[in-house]
Amino acid sequence: MIVLQLWDVINIFEFLAKQLAYTLMKRCAIIATLDNDNHGVATAMAVWLDGEYREGFSFDTGGTLFADVLHFRAILRQDGASRLLPRFAAMDGWKNASFWGAPLFDRHGNVIGVIAVIDDKPMTERPQTISLLKSFAVRASSELVRIKTEKKYQALFEGMSEGLVVCEILFDDEGQPADFHFSSINPSFERISGVKSAKIIGKTASAAIHDSDRHLIELFKTAAMTRRPENFEIYSKYWDKYLGVTVFSPEPGQIAGIFTDISDRKKAESELEKVLAELSAIHSSAPMAMLLVDRTFRVVKANDAATRFASRSNDEMVGMMFGDAMRCADDKNSALGCCEGDLCGSCSMYSAVQDAFNTKRRSFDIEKWFTAAPGNPPDDRCFSSSVDFIAYGDSENVLICSNDVTKRKFAEFALVESEARYRELVESANSIILRLDINGEIIFINKHAEELFGYSKGELIGRNVVGSIVPETDSSGRDLNSMMVEICSNTLDYESNENENMRKDGSRIWINWSNKQLYNEKDKRIEILCVGTDISARKRAEELLIESEEKMKGLSRKLITAQEEERARLARELHDIMGRHIAALAMESEFLLAKESAELEEIRKLSSLAVKAATELRGICKGLRPVELDKLGLKTALEMLAREVSSIGKMEVETDVNENDFEGLEDETQISLYRVAQEALTNALKHSGASKARISSSVQGAELVLKISDNGSGFDPETIFEEKDMRFGIIGMKERILNCGGSLNIISGIGKGTEIIARAPLSPRAGEKG
C-alpha cells in the first residue's frame, strides 16, 4: 500500500534497543539518527537504560564517541570513556564506562545514524559480539530507511497536486477483477472531484462512481488484469471536467489511479486548434508570400502564394536559401547564389533577416526585386516585405511576409515621370495656372502668370487672390469679392468664368477662368485649380463688334425704311399716274366696243389688255406697299393676304389673329411682320408643296408673337442656305425682325412641315395691357 500506516515508530527502535541490551547483556543501548540538514546533531530515537525505556533527546555529536563512529564509518570500541552522552545525567556517575558503536547506512552508503551499547565496566570482546552488533545495525538501518521513505511517500501523497486513489481489487470466482474497494484518496483528489474521503473510503467503485462515468471502472479492470501502467484522457460528465488518468498496480491485488484536471489544458488546446486552423487557413490562402527561414537563411516552410510566384513546390523550396527559392533578381546572373553573391552585402533583405536573428527586432517595408520563373513572362516583380523574429520551444526562425507591389512601383515610376512632365508643362504653359486653398489664398502660381500679372511667386504665395490679382470690384462696379467667395465655396457653379483682373501696376485685364475642385484621399475638398487665358484682346474686339453691329443695325433699319418709303412712293405714282391712263384706255375700249364696226375684234383685244394691265398694276402696287395695311391695319392686311394666297387654289390659308394683339406696334414693326408672313407663305407655295397654312397671333408678356405654319414637306434648318430663293427670303425676314428689336425662330424637319415664329416688342403700355 502506498499510504503510510504509521504504527508506533519509536516502539520499533525501542524494541531493537532493548533486544540489543539483553542480547549483549549491557546496561544501556541507544539508537540515534542524524539531522538531515546538520549531521553534527543527532536525535536519540530509542534509549534502553537499566531495564527501562528513557525519553528520546537531541544532542551534539561533537566531542563524543558518536562523532568518531560517524567519522570513521566503522565499529568503534573504547573502554574508560567519559562524557558518553552530553546532557544525559543518568550516566554522569559512571566510572570506567565502556562503549561499542556502529554506523547506520542508507541504500546509497550514506551514514544516517549510530547504534551503540554502553556499560559501566569494561566489555569483554567475544567473536559473536561484533556480528550481533552488525546484525542489529543492519536491522536498524533498514527500519530507519523505511521510515524515512514512508515519510517521503506520505508527504508526496498529501502534497501532490494530482489526485491519487488507491483501491483493493475485488476478484470474482474465476479470479478476474470484478470491482474495486476504495482504501485511500489524497486531498488533491478531494479537490478535483469534490468528494470527501469520508464518503468514499470503504465503498466499492460500482457504488461510488456515477453511471455516466462507468467507463472508468472498465479502464481500471484492464490495468488490473495486465498490470501494465495505462495512460488515457477522459471526459467526466458527472464532474464536467477533462481528466488525465494514469492507472497502475503498485502490488498484487491493488490498483491505483492518478487523476489530473486537464480541463484548462483541453480548453486551451481547443482554442489553440482553432487558432492554428485559422492561422493555417490564413497562411495557405493569404495573397502575400510567406517564408519561414532558419538561422542558416534556409526555408523551413513556404505558403501557397510563395510557391505560386516562384513556380516551385513547397517540398522543393524547403531547404533552399530564401533568395534562391524566391529567385532573387540580384542573383540571376550570379553562380554563387543567395547570401554569396557580390550584391548580398548591400542587400536590404539579407540585412533585415540577419538583424532579426541578432536583435529580435521587426523590420517593415523592405523592397526587393525578384525575377520570374523560366517559362513565365520575363518581367521582374517587386515585393514589399516585413521581417519578424519568431521563437517557440528551442526553435528560432524569421518569418518573411511579402506583398507584390509591382503595379504600385510602376505607378510610382510613372507618377514621378508624370510629375516631371507636369511641372515642365505647367511652367512652360502659355496659360495662367493657379492653385488656391478653400479660403482663396494663393498656394501656387506658374511662370506665365508671374509675367502676366507682374508679380513674383514670393509676392503672391500666401496672399488672398482678392486684393492681389482680383480687384474688389471691376470697372462696371461688379462685386468681385463676393464672386470669389462663391467660387471658393461652390466651385461647381463657376467651372467656367470670365472676370476682370488686375496687374501689379493697377492695369486691368480680362481673364477666362476654368475652375476645378481638388480633393484628398478622403474626398475632402482641399484646393481649387484655376487655369486662365488672357481674353483682353477678344473683349476689346467684342466691344468693337457690338458697336459695329449696332451701327449696321441702324443702317439696315434706315435702308429698310428707305426701301419701304420708296416702294410706297412708287406704288402711289404707279397707282395715281399709270392707273389713270390705263383706266382711261379701258374706258375708251369699252366705248369703242359699243359701236358696231369692223375692228370690233381688235378693240376687244385692246380692252382685254387694258384690264390685264390694270390687274397687274394693282398687284405690283400691292406688292410694293399693301394699301390695306395703311388704311385697315395689320389684322385686315394679314386676312386679305391669306385670302389672296388661298384664291390661287394650291394652298388654303386660315387666320387666327386678334386686332387687340397689334395695339402698340410701331408702323415699321407692322410692315416687318406683314413682310414675314408674306415671305413665309410665298416659300410654302414655292418649296414645300403644302396644302394648308395658318397665321396666328398672341401676346406673351411685352412681346407680340406671330406664327406662320404649314403642313408642307419641311426642311433641315442646317441646309437652309442651300436654297438660294429661300436663303435670301429668310435673311430678309430675320433682318427686318432684328431691326425691330425682335427675334425670328424657324422650326422644321423633313416631312414635319414648317413653323416660323416672329417676336416683336410692344410698347410698355401695350405690354401691360396684354
Secondary structure as GFF3:
##gff-version 3
##sequence-region A 1 770
A	DSSP	alpha_helix	9	24	.	.	.	ID=ss1
A	DSSP	beta_strand	28	34	.	.	.	ID=ss2
A	DSSP	beta_strand	41	49	.	.	.	ID=ss3
A	DSSP	beta_strand	52	54	.	.	.	ID=ss4
A	DSSP	beta_strand	58	60	.	.	.	ID=ss5
A	DSSP	alpha_helix	65	72	.	.	.	ID=ss6
A	DSSP	beta_strand	76	81	.	.	.	ID=ss7
A	DSSP	three_ten_helix	89	91	.	.	.	ID=ss8
A	DSSP	beta_strand	97	105	.	.	.	ID=ss9
A	DSSP	beta_strand	111	119	.	.	.	ID=ss10
A	DSSP	alpha_helix	127	159	.	.	.	ID=ss11
A	DSSP	beta_strand	163	171	.	.	.	ID=ss12
A	DSSP	beta_strand	177	185	.	.	.	ID=ss13
A	DSSP	alpha_helix	187	193	.	.	.	ID=ss14
A	DSSP	alpha_helix	197	200	.	.	.	ID=ss15
A	DSSP	alpha_helix	205	208	.	.	.	ID=ss16
A	DSSP	three_ten_helix	211	213	.	.	.	ID=ss17
A	DSSP	alpha_helix	215	226	.	.	.	ID=ss18
A	DSSP	beta_strand	230	236	.	.	.	ID=ss19
A	DSSP	beta_strand	241	248	.	.	.	ID=ss20
A	DSSP	beta_strand	254	261	.	.	.	ID=ss21
A	DSSP	alpha_helix	263	285	.	.	.	ID=ss22
A	DSSP	beta_strand	289	293	.	.	.	ID=ss23
A	DSSP	beta_strand	299	302	.	.	.	ID=ss24
A	DSSP	alpha_helix	304	310	.	.	.	ID=ss25
A	DSSP	alpha_helix	314	317	.	.	.	ID=ss26
A	DSSP	alpha_helix	322	325	.	.	.	ID=ss27
A	DSSP	three_ten_helix	329	331	.	.	.	ID=ss28
A	DSSP	three_ten_helix	344	346	.	.	.	ID=ss29
A	DSSP	alpha_helix	348	359	.	.	.	ID=ss30
A	DSSP	beta_strand	363	370	.	.	.	ID=ss31
A	DSSP	beta_strand	381	392	.	.	.	ID=ss32
A	DSSP	beta_strand	395	404	.	.	.	ID=ss33
A	DSSP	alpha_helix	406	428	.	.	.	ID=ss34
A	DSSP	beta_strand	432	437	.	.	.	ID=ss35
A	DSSP	beta_strand	442	445	.	.	.	ID=ss36
A	DSSP	alpha_helix	447	453	.	.	.	ID=ss37
A	DSSP	alpha_helix	457	460	.	.	.	ID=ss38
A	DSSP	alpha_helix	480	489	.	.	.	ID=ss39
A	DSSP	three_ten_helix	491	494	.	.	.	ID=ss40
A	DSSP	beta_strand	496	502	.	.	.	ID=ss41
A	DSSP	beta_strand	508	519	.	.	.	ID=ss42
A	DSSP	beta_strand	525	534	.	.	.	ID=ss43
A	DSSP	alpha_helix	536	573	.	.	.	ID=ss44
A	DSSP	pi_helix	574	578	.	.	.	ID=ss45
A	DSSP	alpha_helix	579	594	.	.	.	ID=ss46
A	DSSP	alpha_helix	600	624	.	.	.	ID=ss47
A	DSSP	alpha_helix	627	632	.	.	.	ID=ss48
A	DSSP	alpha_helix	634	647	.	.	.	ID=ss49
A	DSSP	beta_strand	652	656	.	.	.	ID=ss50
A	DSSP	three_ten_helix	659	662	.	.	.	ID=ss51
A	DSSP	alpha_helix	667	683	.	.	.	ID=ss52
A	DSSP	pi_helix	684	688	.	.	.	ID=ss53
A	DSSP	beta_strand	692	700	.	.	.	ID=ss54
A	DSSP	beta_strand	703	710	.	.	.	ID=ss55
A	DSSP	three_ten_helix	717	722	.	.	.	ID=ss56
A	DSSP	alpha_helix	724	739	.	.	.	ID=ss57
A	DSSP	beta_strand	743	748	.	.	.	ID=ss58
A	DSSP	beta_strand	754	761	.	.	.	ID=ss59
A	DSSP	alpha_helix	764	769	.	.	.	ID=ss60
###
